[in-house]
Amino acid sequence: MSYVLRDYQQKASDAAVSFFANKAKKSNAIMVLPTGAGKSLVIADIASRLEGHTLVFQPSKEILEQNYLKLCSYGIMDCSIYSASFGRKDISRITFATIGSVRNHPELFLHFKNIIIDECHLVNPKEGMYKDFLSMLRCKVLGLTATPYRLSSSRDFGSMLKFITRTRPCVFSEVIYQVQISTLLDMGYLSRLNYYPMNPIGWNELNLKVNTTGADYTDKSVVKEYERIDFYGFLVSIVQRLMNPKSGVKRKGILVFTRFLKEAEKLTMSIPGTAIVSGDTPKSTREMILRQFKSGEIPVVANVGVLVCGFDYPELDTIVIARPTMSLALYYQIVGRAIRPHKNKESAWIVDLAGNIKRFGKVENLKLVDGGNNKWAVWNEGKQLTNVYFR
């Protein structure tokens, strides 16, 4: 199977190859590719073109397998998997790995020249497995992500989302390539999104309390607000309306993101055929539910804390955000489940029941802005979302 890169994918791959070939540059770098941009294909092309051994880190077993198989499908066979969860520990010119499996064996990879980290926003610059492992290897490192920011907290000043080239200390020092979400949308590579903010009557965000990390709202305050306004009943009524829209045209699938199991259970009790997927759902059961969801046998899936990364279903045309969040990354990943285009999908609906659209804006309006000297930030219609303290 051969492949042809889109123009922006080719530019991304060329930028990465030039970065690794440039002996004068010693610092690590990132590339920012939006959800739906085809990041796995770009990684495959980069890895196949690099000289010397290349280690490709993936954030999970599922994404590792997906990207490894994609590379193999292009006829590139000098690649392998080093992962304890797979029961495979093979080393080739291109080795796909999870950090947990290699962290205690840096000596096996001393001859490697290049490291690529998928979902590089997960790299903790202060401590952790990546920091320990990278300090033992003398490799150039390239990170790829759609969400190039991390939460940073200070006892004196509070919390902020920091662009990952601006953390102190920092693992990645510069952005060598980026493409805006709006650019891909204009080129027809992403689906159009229709946004519907539908807060329940009486919803008051001022009743929500921020947790000690500043990262999100406390469970207690969210539950209290849910019960005060009967959020559960409101959610059921909205999903029922979506299943029988006034246009008469059925949705391809309704994926509901909830924070707690209780909301999901209310949906299963009120709407026949609804299924729940959570972190406790066995893998085989989850795979069966998702197969039936994609085939139309299951009309609604209530998702409790999973399916925000790596869930690929381009026909999905309806997302219900049934939870408030202060996390820009979570909001973007949720919306991103419906942003992939499909020939049978004219546009996707984003139905928000908890004020998130007002808080963050439309995803396609997110902009990466370089303030000079790699002082990048994320903006949305005049509002700066990173490198500002939460209020």
KEKE-3310 file (N, C-alpha, C; in steps of 0.2 Angstrom, whole numbers, plus 5000, padded with zeros to 4 digits):
npx = (5004:5003:5006:5000:5006:4997:4998:5002:5005:5017:5025:5026:5033:5045:5050:5053:5062:5073:5076:5081:5092:5100:5114:5119:5109:5104:5094:5078:5062:5045:5030:5015:5000:4983:4969:4963:4972:4980:4991:4997:5001:5010:5020:5024:5029:5040:5048:5051:5060:5071:5088:5098:5094:5078:5067:5050:5039:5023:5008:4999:4995:4985:4986:4999:4999:4990:4998:5009:5005:5000:5012:5018:5009:5012:5023:5035:5046:5056:5053:5048:5040:5042:5036:5030:5016:5012:5019:5030:5047:5056:5069:5072:5077:5067:5058:5044:5037:5032:5034:5034:5039:5052:5059:5068:5078:5088:5101:5099:5096:5106:5112:5103:5098:5088:5073:5055:5041:5025:5009:5016:5013:5011:5023:5031:5040:5047:5049:5048:5045:5049:5058:5068:5072:5076:5086:5097:5100:5108:5100:5092:5076:5059:5043:5026:5010:4992:4988:4997:5001:5002:4997:5001:5006:5006:5010:5009:5005:4994:4986:4990:4988:5002:5011:5020:5033:5037:5038:5046:5058:5060:5057:5055:5060:5057:5045:5044:5035:5018:5001:4986:4969:4959:4964:4965:4951:4946:4952:4945:4948:4943:4928:4914:4907:4893:4888:4879:4875:4867:4862:4855:4840:4842:4856:4871:4886:4894:4892:4901:4916:4933:4946:4960:4972:4969:4965:4953:4935:4928:4923:4912:4906:4901:4892:4883:4878:4872:4862:4854:4848:4842:4850:4851:4839:4837:4847:4843:4831:4836:4844:4834:4827:4837:4837:4826:4825:4818:4819:4818:4828:4838:4852:4869:4875:4875:4886:4889:4897:4900:4903:4902:4896:4883:4875:4876:4870:4857:4853:4853:4843:4832:4832:4831:4842:4854:4871:4885:4901:4916:4930:4931:4925:4927:4940:4936:4922:4920:4925:4916:4904:4907:4908:4895:4889:4895:4889:4876:4868:4868:4861:4865:4879:4885:4899:4910:4923:4932:4937:4942:4953:4961:4950:4942:4930:4924:4911:4903:4892:4886:4889:4887:4891:4891:4895:4904:4920:4936:4947:4955:4962:4954:4942:4944:4948:4937:4927:4935:4932:4922:4926:4932:4930:4917:4910:4897:4893:4887:4889:4894:4886:4888:4883:4882:4880:4885:4891:4904:4907:4905:4915:4928:4926:4924:4931:4937:4941:4952:4969:4986:4998:5013:5022:5035:5052:5049:5039:5026:5008:4990:4976:4959:4948:4952:4954:4966:4971:4981:4996:4991:4985:4973:4956)
npy = (4994:5011:5028:5045:5060:5074:5092:5100:5090:5085:5096:5096:5084:5086:5097:5091:5081:5089:5095:5085:5082:5093:5097:5107:5112:5109:5109:5102:5100:5104:5100:5105:5098:5098:5089:5076:5079:5069:5064:5052:5047:5056:5054:5041:5043:5052:5044:5034:5040:5045:5044:5032:5024:5025:5030:5028:5035:5031:5036:5026:5008:5005:5016:5014:5002:5004:5014:5008:4997:5005:5010:4998:4994:5002:4996:4996:4988:4987:4989:4988:4983:4988:4984:4980:4977:4971:4960:4959:4963:4969:4976:4987:4996:5006:5008:5006:5011:5011:5023:5017:5004:5005:5013:5009:5003:5010:5008:4999:5007:5016:5017:5024:5037:5046:5053:5052:5059:5055:5064:5074:5083:5077:5075:5077:5091:5093:5081:5063:5049:5051:5062:5056:5046:5052:5060:5051:5047:5053:5060:5069:5076:5075:5082:5078:5085:5090:5098:5109:5112:5113:5111:5122:5125:5137:5141:5154:5162:5155:5145:5141:5138:5133:5136:5123:5126:5135:5132:5130:5120:5117:5105:5105:5117:5125:5128:5120:5118:5121:5120:5128:5125:5131:5132:5119:5116:5125:5120:5109:5097:5095:5092:5103:5112:5113:5123:5122:5129:5125:5128:5121:5128:5139:5135:5139:5144:5150:5143:5133:5126:5128:5115:5110:5110:5119:5115:5110:5109:5105:5088:5088:5101:5101:5090:5095:5106:5099:5092:5102:5108:5098:5092:5079:5075:5085:5082:5069:5073:5081:5073:5064:5072:5074:5062:5062:5072:5088:5089:5077:5069:5056:5056:5051:5045:5047:5053:5055:5064:5062:5066:5059:5042:5042:5051:5044:5032:5036:5039:5027:5021:5028:5029:5017:5005:5013:5013:5011:5017:5016:5019:5007:4997:4982:4978:4970:4971:4985:4986:4979:4986:4998:4994:4991:5003:5010:5004:5007:5000:5002:5017:5028:5032:5033:5041:5039:5047:5042:5038:5050:5051:5044:5038:5034:5038:5043:5046:5050:5062:5069:5076:5077:5087:5084:5089:5101:5109:5115:5112:5116:5107:5095:5099:5102:5089:5082:5088:5086:5073:5073:5080:5074:5072:5065:5057:5055:5064:5080:5090:5092:5091:5100:5099:5108:5107:5114:5126:5126:5130:5144:5147:5143:5145:5142:5128:5129:5141:5143:5148:5147:5158:5167:5176:5180:5176:5163:5163:5157:5156:5152:5157:5163:5171:5185:5182:5177:5161:5153:5154:5163:5168:5158:5163)
npz = (5000:4995:4999:4998:5004:5010:5006:5018:5027:5020:5021:5035:5038:5030:5038:5050:5046:5042:5054:5062:5055:5056:5063:5070:5078:5094:5103:5108:5099:5094:5084:5079:5076:5072:5079:5068:5058:5053:5060:5063:5051:5047:5056:5053:5040:5043:5052:5043:5034:5041:5045:5054:5070:5076:5089:5093:5103:5110:5118:5123:5123:5114:5104:5100:5094:5083:5076:5073:5065:5054:5049:5045:5035:5025:5019:5025:5034:5043:5057:5074:5089:5106:5120:5135:5138:5127:5126:5118:5115:5105:5095:5082:5067:5067:5081:5090:5105:5123:5136:5149:5147:5143:5151:5162:5155:5147:5142:5131:5121:5118:5105:5097:5087:5085:5093:5093:5100:5102:5106:5115:5125:5136:5142:5157:5162:5174:5181:5182:5171:5157:5158:5166:5157:5145:5149:5150:5137:5122:5112:5099:5101:5095:5097:5095:5094:5097:5107:5113:5127:5145:5162:5175:5191:5205:5221:5226:5215:5209:5196:5179:5161:5152:5138:5130:5126:5134:5147:5163:5171:5153:5141:5127:5116:5104:5091:5077:5066:5062:5060:5057:5064:5058:5045:5040:5040:5031:5020:5018:5025:5037:5047:5046:5060:5070:5083:5099:5112:5127:5141:5156:5164:5177:5179:5186:5185:5195:5206:5206:5212:5212:5211:5222:5214:5204:5192:5188:5192:5208:5213:5222:5222:5209:5208:5218:5211:5200:5206:5212:5201:5194:5184:5178:5174:5164:5155:5150:5143:5133:5125:5121:5113:5103:5097:5090:5080:5074:5060:5056:5051:5056:5068:5065:5076:5094:5105:5122:5134:5150:5167:5179:5184:5187:5179:5167:5169:5172:5159:5153:5159:5155:5141:5129:5124:5125:5129:5141:5142:5152:5162:5169:5160:5153:5140:5129:5130:5128:5115:5108:5111:5104:5091:5089:5090:5080:5069:5071:5079:5092:5098:5107:5116:5132:5139:5151:5156:5147:5129:5124:5117:5103:5098:5084:5073:5060:5055:5065:5071:5081:5097:5114:5127:5142:5155:5165:5162:5166:5158:5144:5135:5137:5133:5119:5115:5116:5108:5096:5093:5084:5073:5062:5044:5034:5020:5021:5030:5033:5042:5059:5075:5090:5106:5120:5137:5148:5149:5142:5129:5129:5138:5132:5118:5100:5093:5080:5080:5088:5089:5086:5091:5088:5099:5097:5098:5101:5110:5111:5111:5114:5107:5106:5097:5101:5115:5126:5130:5135:5146:5155:5170:5179:5182)
capx = (5000:5007:5002:5002:5005:4994:5003:5004:5009:5023:5029:5028:5038:5051:5053:5056:5069:5078:5077:5085:5098:5104:5119:5120:5104:5105:5088:5072:5057:5038:5026:5008:4995:4977:4965:4961:4977:4983:4997:5000:5004:5016:5025:5026:5033:5046:5052:5054:5065:5077:5094:5100:5089:5073:5063:5044:5035:5016:5005:4995:4995:4981:4988:5005:4997:4987:5003:5014:5002:5000:5019:5019:5005:5016:5028:5041:5046:5061:5051:5046:5037:5045:5031:5028:5009:5011:5023:5035:5052:5060:5072:5073:5078:5061:5055:5038:5038:5029:5039:5035:5043:5059:5062:5073:5083:5091:5107:5097:5095:5111:5114:5098:5100:5082:5067:5049:5036:5018:5006:5021:5011:5011:5030:5032:5047:5051:5050:5044:5048:5052:5063:5073:5075:5079:5093:5102:5101:5110:5096:5087:5069:5054:5037:5020:5004:4987:4987:5003:5001:5002:4995:5007:5003:5011:5006:5009:5001:4989:4987:4989:4990:5008:5013:5025:5040:5038:5038:5053:5062:5057:5060:5055:5062:5054:5040:5047:5030:5012:4996:4980:4963:4955:4967:4962:4944:4945:4954:4940:4950:4940:4921:4911:4904:4888:4888:4873:4875:4860:4863:4849:4837:4845:4863:4875:4893:4897:4892:4906:4922:4939:4950:4966:4977:4967:4964:4946:4930:4928:4917:4907:4902:4898:4886:4878:4874:4868:4856:4850:4844:4840:4854:4850:4832:4838:4851:4839:4827:4840:4846:4828:4826:4842:4836:4820:4825:4812:4821:4816:4834:4842:4859:4873:4877:4876:4891:4888:4902:4898:4909:4901:4892:4876:4872:4876:4865:4850:4852:4852:4836:4827:4833:4832:4848:4860:4877:4890:4908:4920:4937:4930:4923:4933:4942:4932:4915:4921:4926:4909:4899:4909:4907:4888:4888:4897:4885:4869:4864:4867:4860:4868:4885:4887:4906:4912:4930:4937:4936:4944:4960:4962:4943:4941:4924:4922:4904:4900:4889:4883:4893:4884:4896:4886:4900:4908:4927:4941:4952:4955:4964:4949:4936:4946:4948:4930:4925:4938:4929:4917:4929:4934:4925:4915:4906:4890:4892:4888:4892:4893:4883:4892:4878:4885:4875:4888:4895:4910:4908:4906:4922:4933:4925:4923:4937:4940:4944:4958:4974:4993:5001:5020:5024:5042:5057:5046:5034:5019:5002:4984:4971:4952:4944:4955:4955:4972:4969:4987:5001:4988:4982:4965:4952)
capy = (5000:5017:5034:5052:5065:5081:5097:5102:5084:5084:5101:5094:5079:5089:5101:5086:5078:5094:5096:5079:5082:5099:5095:5113:5113:5104:5109:5099:5104:5101:5101:5106:5096:5097:5082:5075:5081:5063:5064:5045:5046:5061:5051:5036:5046:5055:5039:5030:5044:5047:5040:5029:5021:5030:5027:5032:5034:5032:5037:5020:5002:5005:5020:5011:4996:5008:5018:5003:4994:5009:5010:4991:4994:5006:4992:4998:4982:4987:4992:4983:4985:4986:4985:4974:4975:4967:4954:4960:4968:4969:4982:4988:5003:5010:5005:5009:5009:5015:5025:5013:4998:5006:5018:5005:5000:5015:5005:4995:5012:5021:5018:5027:5044:5051:5051:5055:5058:5057:5067:5076:5087:5072:5075:5082:5094:5093:5075:5058:5043:5054:5066:5052:5042:5057:5062:5046:5047:5059:5060:5074:5074:5079:5080:5080:5086:5094:5102:5110:5116:5109:5115:5124:5128:5140:5142:5161:5165:5151:5141:5143:5133:5135:5133:5118:5128:5141:5129:5131:5119:5115:5099:5107:5124:5128:5125:5120:5118:5121:5122:5130:5121:5134:5131:5113:5117:5129:5116:5103:5091:5094:5093:5109:5110:5118:5123:5123:5130:5124:5127:5120:5133:5139:5133:5144:5142:5153:5138:5127:5127:5125:5111:5113:5111:5124:5112:5109:5110:5099:5084:5089:5106:5099:5086:5099:5110:5095:5090:5108:5110:5092:5091:5073:5075:5089:5078:5064:5077:5084:5067:5061:5077:5073:5056:5063:5079:5091:5088:5070:5065:5053:5057:5044:5042:5052:5052:5059:5064:5064:5066:5054:5037:5043:5054:5039:5027:5039:5039:5020:5019:5032:5028:5010:5005:5017:5009:5015:5015:5019:5016:5000:4993:4977:4980:4966:4974:4991:4985:4977:4992:5003:4991:4991:5010:5012:5000:5009:4995:5006:5024:5032:5029:5038:5040:5042:5048:5039:5040:5057:5051:5038:5035:5036:5036:5049:5047:5053:5068:5072:5076:5080:5088:5084:5091:5107:5108:5120:5110:5117:5101:5090:5102:5101:5082:5080:5091:5083:5066:5074:5084:5071:5073:5059:5059:5055:5069:5087:5094:5089:5095:5100:5102:5109:5108:5116:5132:5126:5134:5151:5147:5142:5147:5137:5125:5131:5148:5142:5150:5147:5164:5167:5182:5182:5172:5156:5164:5155:5156:5150:5163:5162:5178:5190:5180:5173:5155:5150:5158:5168:5164:5156:5168)
capz = (5000:4995:5002:4996:5009:5009:5006:5025:5030:5017:5024:5042:5037:5028:5043:5055:5044:5042:5061:5064:5051:5058:5068:5074:5083:5099:5107:5106:5096:5093:5079:5082:5071:5075:5078:5062:5053:5051:5064:5063:5044:5047:5060:5049:5035:5046:5054:5037:5031:5045:5046:5060:5073:5079:5094:5093:5109:5110:5125:5125:5119:5108:5099:5098:5089:5077:5072:5071:5059:5049:5046:5041:5029:5019:5016:5029:5038:5048:5063:5079:5095:5113:5125:5140:5138:5121:5126:5113:5116:5099:5093:5075:5065:5070:5087:5094:5112:5128:5141:5155:5146:5141:5156:5166:5150:5143:5139:5125:5116:5117:5098:5094:5086:5085:5097:5092:5106:5101:5112:5119:5130:5142:5145:5163:5162:5180:5184:5178:5167:5151:5160:5168:5151:5140:5152:5149:5130:5119:5106:5098:5102:5092:5100:5091:5099:5095:5112:5116:5134:5151:5168:5179:5197:5209:5228:5227:5210:5206:5190:5172:5156:5149:5131:5132:5125:5139:5154:5166:5165:5147:5137:5120:5115:5099:5087:5070:5061:5065:5055:5061:5063:5053:5038:5038:5039:5024:5014:5017:5028:5044:5046:5049:5067:5072:5091:5102:5120:5130:5148:5159:5167:5183:5179:5189:5186:5201:5212:5205:5216:5209:5215:5224:5208:5199:5185:5186:5197:5213:5212:5227:5219:5202:5210:5221:5206:5196:5210:5213:5195:5191:5178:5176:5170:5158:5150:5147:5139:5127:5121:5118:5107:5098:5094:5086:5078:5070:5053:5054:5049:5062:5069:5064:5083:5099:5110:5127:5138:5157:5172:5184:5182:5188:5173:5162:5171:5170:5151:5151:5162:5151:5134:5127:5119:5127:5132:5145:5142:5157:5163:5171:5155:5150:5133:5124:5130:5125:5108:5106:5111:5099:5085:5088:5090:5073:5065:5072:5083:5098:5096:5111:5120:5137:5140:5157:5157:5142:5122:5122:5113:5099:5096:5077:5070:5056:5053:5071:5070:5087:5103:5119:5132:5148:5160:5164:5163:5165:5154:5137:5132:5137:5129:5113:5113:5116:5101:5091:5091:5079:5068:5056:5039:5031:5014:5023:5036:5031:5048:5066:5081:5097:5110:5126:5142:5154:5148:5140:5123:5131:5142:5127:5111:5095:5092:5074:5081:5092:5085:5089:5090:5090:5101:5096:5103:5103:5116:5108:5115:5111:5108:5103:5096:5106:5122:5127:5134:5138:5149:5159:5176:5179:5186)
cpx = (5004:5003:5005:5001:5001:5000:5006:5007:5016:5028:5031:5033:5045:5054:5056:5062:5074:5080:5082:5092:5103:5108:5120:5115:5104:5098:5082:5066:5050:5035:5019:5003:4988:4974:4962:4966:4980:4990:5001:5004:5010:5021:5028:5031:5040:5051:5055:5060:5071:5083:5096:5093:5084:5068:5056:5040:5028:5013:5001:4997:4991:4983:4995:5004:4995:4993:5008:5011:5001:5007:5020:5015:5008:5022:5035:5041:5051:5059:5048:5042:5041:5040:5029:5021:5008:5014:5028:5040:5057:5063:5074:5076:5073:5058:5050:5038:5033:5034:5040:5039:5050:5063:5068:5078:5086:5097:5105:5097:5100:5114:5109:5100:5094:5076:5061:5044:5029:5014:5011:5019:5011:5018:5030:5039:5051:5053:5047:5048:5052:5058:5069:5077:5079:5086:5098:5104:5103:5107:5093:5080:5064:5047:5031:5014:4998:4986:4993:5004:5000:5000:5001:5004:5008:5007:5005:5004:4995:4991:4986:4991:4997:5009:5019:5032:5041:5037:5045:5053:5057:5060:5060:5056:5059:5049:5043:5042:5023:5007:4989:4974:4959:4957:4964:4955:4942:4947:4950:4942:4947:4932:4919:4907:4899:4887:4881:4874:4868:4861:4856:4846:4840:4852:4867:4882:4897:4897:4897:4913:4928:4943:4957:4972:4975:4965:4957:4941:4930:4922:4911:4903:4898:4891:4881:4874:4870:4861:4851:4845:4841:4843:4852:4844:4833:4842:4847:4834:4830:4842:4840:4826:4830:4840:4830:4820:4820:4813:4818:4822:4838:4849:4862:4875:4877:4881:4891:4894:4900:4904:4908:4896:4885:4872:4871:4871:4858:4848:4850:4845:4831:4827:4835:4838:4854:4865:4881:4897:4912:4926:4937:4927:4928:4934:4937:4925:4915:4921:4919:4904:4901:4908:4899:4886:4889:4892:4877:4865:4863:4867:4864:4874:4886:4894:4908:4920:4935:4934:4937:4950:4960:4955:4942:4935:4921:4915:4900:4898:4886:4887:4888:4889:4891:4891:4903:4916:4931:4947:4951:4957:4958:4943:4938:4946:4941:4927:4928:4936:4924:4920:4931:4929:4923:4910:4898:4888:4892:4891:4891:4890:4887:4886:4881:4880:4878:4893:4902:4912:4909:4913:4928:4932:4925:4930:4941:4943:4950:4964:4981:4996:5008:5021:5031:5046:5053:5041:5027:5014:4996:4979:4964:4948:4946:4956:4961:4970:4975:4992:4997:4985:4975:4962:4946)
cpy = (5006:5022:5040:5057:5072:5086:5099:5096:5083:5090:5099:5089:5082:5093:5096:5083:5083:5096:5091:5080:5088:5098:5101:5114:5107:5103:5104:5103:5101:5103:5101:5104:5095:5090:5082:5077:5075:5063:5057:5044:5050:5057:5045:5038:5049:5049:5035:5034:5046:5042:5038:5027:5027:5027:5032:5030:5036:5032:5031:5014:5002:5010:5018:5006:5000:5011:5013:4999:4998:5010:5003:4991:4998:5002:4993:4993:4982:4991:4986:4987:4983:4988:4979:4972:4971:4961:4954:4965:4967:4976:4982:4995:5008:5006:5009:5007:5014:5017:5020:5006:4999:5010:5015:5002:5004:5012:5001:5000:5017:5022:5022:5035:5049:5048:5055:5054:5060:5059:5070:5081:5083:5072:5080:5085:5094:5086:5069:5053:5046:5057:5061:5048:5046:5059:5057:5045:5053:5059:5067:5072:5079:5077:5082:5080:5090:5099:5104:5114:5111:5114:5116:5127:5131:5142:5150:5164:5162:5147:5144:5137:5136:5132:5129:5121:5134:5139:5130:5126:5117:5109:5101:5115:5128:5125:5126:5119:5117:5123:5123:5126:5124:5133:5124:5112:5120:5124:5109:5097:5090:5095:5100:5107:5116:5117:5125:5123:5130:5123:5126:5127:5133:5138:5140:5142:5145:5148:5133:5130:5124:5121:5114:5114:5116:5121:5111:5110:5104:5095:5086:5095:5105:5095:5090:5103:5105:5093:5096:5109:5104:5091:5084:5072:5079:5086:5073:5068:5079:5078:5064:5066:5076:5067:5056:5070:5081:5089:5081:5066:5063:5055:5050:5041:5048:5050:5057:5059:5067:5063:5060:5048:5038:5046:5048:5034:5030:5039:5031:5018:5022:5031:5021:5010:5008:5012:5014:5012:5019:5016:5009:4995:4988:4979:4976:4969:4981:4991:4983:4982:4997:5001:4992:4999:5013:5009:5003:5005:4999:5014:5029:5029:5035:5036:5043:5042:5045:5041:5047:5057:5044:5035:5038:5034:5043:5051:5050:5060:5072:5071:5080:5081:5090:5085:5097:5105:5114:5119:5111:5111:5096:5092:5100:5094:5080:5082:5088:5076:5067:5078:5081:5071:5066:5061:5059:5060:5076:5091:5090:5094:5095:5103:5102:5111:5111:5122:5132:5130:5141:5152:5147:5144:5141:5135:5127:5138:5148:5144:5150:5154:5165:5175:5184:5178:5166:5157:5163:5155:5154:5155:5160:5169:5183:5188:5175:5167:5152:5155:5165:5164:5163:5161:5165)
cpz = (5000:4998:4999:5002:5006:5009:5013:5028:5027:5020:5032:5042:5035:5034:5049:5052:5044:5049:5064:5061:5053:5064:5073:5079:5088:5103:5104:5103:5096:5087:5081:5076:5074:5074:5071:5056:5050:5054:5063:5056:5044:5051:5056:5043:5038:5048:5048:5034:5035:5045:5053:5064:5076:5083:5094:5099:5108:5117:5127:5121:5113:5102:5096:5093:5083:5073:5069:5065:5053:5045:5042:5035:5023:5016:5020:5035:5043:5054:5068:5085:5102:5118:5129:5139:5132:5121:5121:5115:5111:5097:5086:5074:5068:5075:5090:5101:5117:5133:5147:5154:5145:5147:5160:5161:5145:5139:5132:5119:5115:5110:5094:5093:5086:5090:5095:5097:5103:5107:5117:5125:5137:5146:5151:5163:5168:5183:5180:5174:5161:5153:5162:5162:5147:5143:5151:5142:5127:5112:5105:5098:5099:5095:5095:5095:5095:5100:5116:5122:5139:5157:5172:5185:5202:5216:5228:5222:5207:5200:5184:5167:5153:5143:5133:5130:5130:5146:5157:5172:5159:5144:5130:5120:5110:5095:5080:5064:5065:5059:5059:5060:5058:5046:5036:5036:5032:5018:5014:5021:5035:5043:5049:5055:5068:5080:5094:5110:5123:5137:5151:5163:5175:5184:5181:5190:5192:5207:5211:5208:5212:5214:5217:5219:5204:5192:5183:5192:5202:5211:5216:5224:5213:5204:5214:5216:5202:5200:5211:5207:5192:5184:5174:5171:5163:5153:5146:5142:5132:5123:5118:5112:5101:5094:5089:5084:5074:5063:5051:5052:5055:5062:5068:5071:5087:5104:5115:5132:5145:5161:5177:5181:5182:5182:5167:5163:5170:5163:5150:5154:5158:5144:5132:5122:5120:5131:5136:5143:5147:5157:5166:5166:5153:5143:5128:5124:5127:5118:5105:5106:5105:5092:5083:5087:5083:5068:5065:5076:5090:5096:5100:5115:5125:5139:5146:5158:5152:5135:5121:5117:5109:5097:5089:5074:5066:5055:5059:5070:5075:5094:5108:5125:5139:5155:5160:5165:5162:5161:5147:5133:5132:5133:5121:5110:5112:5109:5095:5089:5085:5073:5062:5051:5037:5025:5016:5029:5033:5036:5054:5071:5087:5102:5117:5132:5149:5153:5145:5133:5124:5134:5137:5120:5106:5094:5086:5075:5085:5087:5089:5087:5093:5092:5100:5101:5105:5109:5113:5113:5111:5112:5104:5103:5101:5113:5122:5132:5138:5141:5152:5165:5176:5184:5188)
residu = (MET:SER:TYR:VAL:LEU:ARG:ASP:TYR:GLN:GLN:LYS:ALA:SER:ASP:ALA:ALA:VAL:SER:PHE:PHE:ALA:ASN:LYS:ALA:LYS:LYS:SER:ASN:ALA:ILE:MET:VAL:LEU:PRO:THR:GLY:ALA:GLY:LYS:SER:LEU:VAL:ILE:ALA:ASP:ILE:ALA:SER:ARG:LEU:GLU:GLY:HIS:THR:LEU:VAL:PHE:GLN:PRO:SER:LYS:GLU:ILE:LEU:GLU:GLN:ASN:TYR:LEU:LYS:LEU:CYS:SER:TYR:GLY:ILE:MET:ASP:CYS:SER:ILE:TYR:SER:ALA:SER:PHE:GLY:ARG:LYS:ASP:ILE:SER:ARG:ILE:THR:PHE:ALA:THR:ILE:GLY:SER:VAL:ARG:ASN:HIS:PRO:GLU:LEU:PHE:LEU:HIS:PHE:LYS:ASN:ILE:ILE:ILE:ASP:GLU:CYS:HIS:LEU:VAL:ASN:PRO:LYS:GLU:GLY:MET:TYR:LYS:ASP:PHE:LEU:SER:MET:LEU:ARG:CYS:LYS:VAL:LEU:GLY:LEU:THR:ALA:THR:PRO:TYR:ARG:LEU:SER:SER:SER:ARG:ASP:PHE:GLY:SER:MET:LEU:LYS:PHE:ILE:THR:ARG:THR:ARG:PRO:CYS:VAL:PHE:SER:GLU:VAL:ILE:TYR:GLN:VAL:GLN:ILE:SER:THR:LEU:LEU:ASP:MET:GLY:TYR:LEU:SER:ARG:LEU:ASN:TYR:TYR:PRO:MET:ASN:PRO:ILE:GLY:TRP:ASN:GLU:LEU:ASN:LEU:LYS:VAL:ASN:THR:THR:GLY:ALA:ASP:TYR:THR:ASP:LYS:SER:VAL:VAL:LYS:GLU:TYR:GLU:ARG:ILE:ASP:PHE:TYR:GLY:PHE:LEU:VAL:SER:ILE:VAL:GLN:ARG:LEU:MET:ASN:PRO:LYS:SER:GLY:VAL:LYS:ARG:LYS:GLY:ILE:LEU:VAL:PHE:THR:ARG:PHE:LEU:LYS:GLU:ALA:GLU:LYS:LEU:THR:MET:SER:ILE:PRO:GLY:THR:ALA:ILE:VAL:SER:GLY:ASP:THR:PRO:LYS:SER:THR:ARG:GLU:MET:ILE:LEU:ARG:GLN:PHE:LYS:SER:GLY:GLU:ILE:PRO:VAL:VAL:ALA:ASN:VAL:GLY:VAL:LEU:VAL:CYS:GLY:PHE:ASP:TYR:PRO:GLU:LEU:ASP:THR:ILE:VAL:ILE:ALA:ARG:PRO:THR:MET:SER:LEU:ALA:LEU:TYR:TYR:GLN:ILE:VAL:GLY:ARG:ALA:ILE:ARG:PRO:HIS:LYS:ASN:LYS:GLU:SER:ALA:TRP:ILE:VAL:ASP:LEU:ALA:GLY:ASN:ILE:LYS:ARG:PHE:GLY:LYS:VAL:GLU:ASN:LEU:LYS:LEU:VAL:ASP:GLY:GLY:ASN:ASN:LYS:TRP:ALA:VAL:TRP:ASN:GLU:GLY:LYS:GLN:LEU:THR:ASN:VAL:TYR:PHE:ARG)
# end
